[in-house]
Amino acid sequence: MKEVVILAITLIQFSILSSAESNGVTIDIIHRDSPLSPYYNSSMTRSDVLINAAFRSISRAKSFKLNPSLNLADETIVIPNYGDYLMQIFVGNPPTKLTAIADTGSDVTWVQCLPCEVCYKQDDPIFDPRNSETHHVIPCDVITCRSLFIHSCGNGGECQYEAQYDSGSFSKGILSTDTISFNSNNGGQMVKYDDTIMGCGYNNVGNFKTMEGGVVGLGGGPLSLASQIGTKIGKKKFSYCLLPYDYSQGNSKMKFGVDTQTQRTIVFTTPLVIKFPSTYYYLSLESVSINGKLVKPFQNVGNIVIDSGTTLTSLKSDLYDQVEAAIIEVTGSEGVVERDQAKPYKLCYRDGTVQNFPLISFYFFDADYGLHFTESNVFGKVGDFYCLLMISTEEHSILGNFQQVSFNIEYDLDQKTVSFAEADCTKE
Ligand SMILES: *[C@@H]1O[C@H](CO)[C@@H](O)[C@H](O)[C@H]1NC(C)=O
């Protein structure tokens, strides 16, 4: 641990901080259940992890509340809880190192700030903007402030933001600009982005863990870090290649401002559907193939959100029921465990009773190639059972991160597309 700290300090002091890198940045993201995660609990079995993941996914899927006909002026926007991935960022100048939640389900990046009115306990030192030479408060009469969903004016005319989470957690504070830097994997250099818009949270309450110094917003809105860095680099795209959560030889990579699909043989691209709120990445799932048999959702424009922060894919119950029936058609019903024996999983087999699991693929609008899942993307051992790692929902369908493992996924915010390619994420 000490070596890591010393190394980090050395990097800060001796690397030349380069502004607005034109060739992008590559950083590690850590799944909360990974053996390399600060949350890792070695006494939890794989089934414990999968059961927790399912409950977390249900809670997060519920919080993607989407109703485009609402009167926006009366509505507060609530952020889905707790993404699954963590990343390290450095805030201010001189830089303060923090671990934060990397969240494709929210836009505003915020960190806890001193002097706190209320802060939850945090392992890393809390960022003190008074010590940062590059920290500036954003006034409330500028468009940046007015573009925030929840904002107000402070006594000194400063822009106050508020991020409300579905669980009742929140962060309130002052919208500011400062330098945000990353320890980039390509070359081990610090890459810094000046004048990045972020929230300095002085009043942060809720179910945050001590390793979480804040949230990095990677949604599709203009204030998200993904949009801001993209604008600075001149290429508004980011990508990630996710490793299985139990892989222990390294972390998954996220890249900003880099073309990551050009060298790959099979890439397919599908348009992002722009709906309210612009934060969420909506795609159109046209059909699900189960050994070649196609089942279709009732409605398909923008019917699924792709989210890195939700663990399991949830499908609206009409589609889920068709998928489940088609799987049982292939496997036969022998060995199928009575529903809800492994709650919240619905389709489970007595372990060892079924050998021939079908090939399952998702087909998206305007893409001639499907997202072909391997067995480990879609089935896993839960206690004594072997279960379909997807859940049924009455809310919105979400493409979760288990079903994104071993694909390189690139979000192009200029072209408004998402592209997928099968990839060995250990080599990224
Ligand atoms: C680790 O997991 C075990 C088994 O689920 C649990 O009893 C224990 O409380 C967990 N420890 C922590 C620190 O969360």
PDBQT file of the ligand as one rigid body, heavy atoms in Angstrom, charges set to zero:
ROOT
HETATM    1  C1  LIG A 501     -18.506 -10.927   4.056  1.00  0.00    +0.000 C 
HETATM    2  O1  LIG A 501     -19.412 -11.941   3.653  1.00  0.00    +0.000 OA
HETATM    3  C2  LIG A 501     -19.900 -12.747   4.705  1.00  0.00    +0.000 C 
HETATM    4  C3  LIG A 501     -20.699 -13.886   4.083  1.00  0.00    +0.000 C 
HETATM    5  O2  LIG A 501     -21.729 -13.397   3.267  1.00  0.00    +0.000 OA
HETATM    6  C4  LIG A 501     -20.697 -11.882   5.679  1.00  0.00    +0.000 C 
HETATM    7  O3  LIG A 501     -21.181 -12.654   6.754  1.00  0.00    +0.000 OA
HETATM    8  C5  LIG A 501     -19.801 -10.755   6.210  1.00  0.00    +0.000 C 
HETATM    9  O4  LIG A 501     -20.544  -9.858   7.007  1.00  0.00    +0.000 OA
HETATM   10  C6  LIG A 501     -19.180  -9.980   5.052  1.00  0.00    +0.000 C 
HETATM   11  N1  LIG A 501     -18.199  -9.045   5.562  1.00  0.00    +0.000 N 
HETATM   12  C7  LIG A 501     -18.236  -7.758   5.271  1.00  0.00    +0.000 C 
HETATM   13  C8  LIG A 501     -17.136  -6.924   5.826  1.00  0.00    +0.000 C 
HETATM   14  O5  LIG A 501     -19.110  -7.248   4.582  1.00  0.00    +0.000 OA
ENDROOT
TORSDOF 0
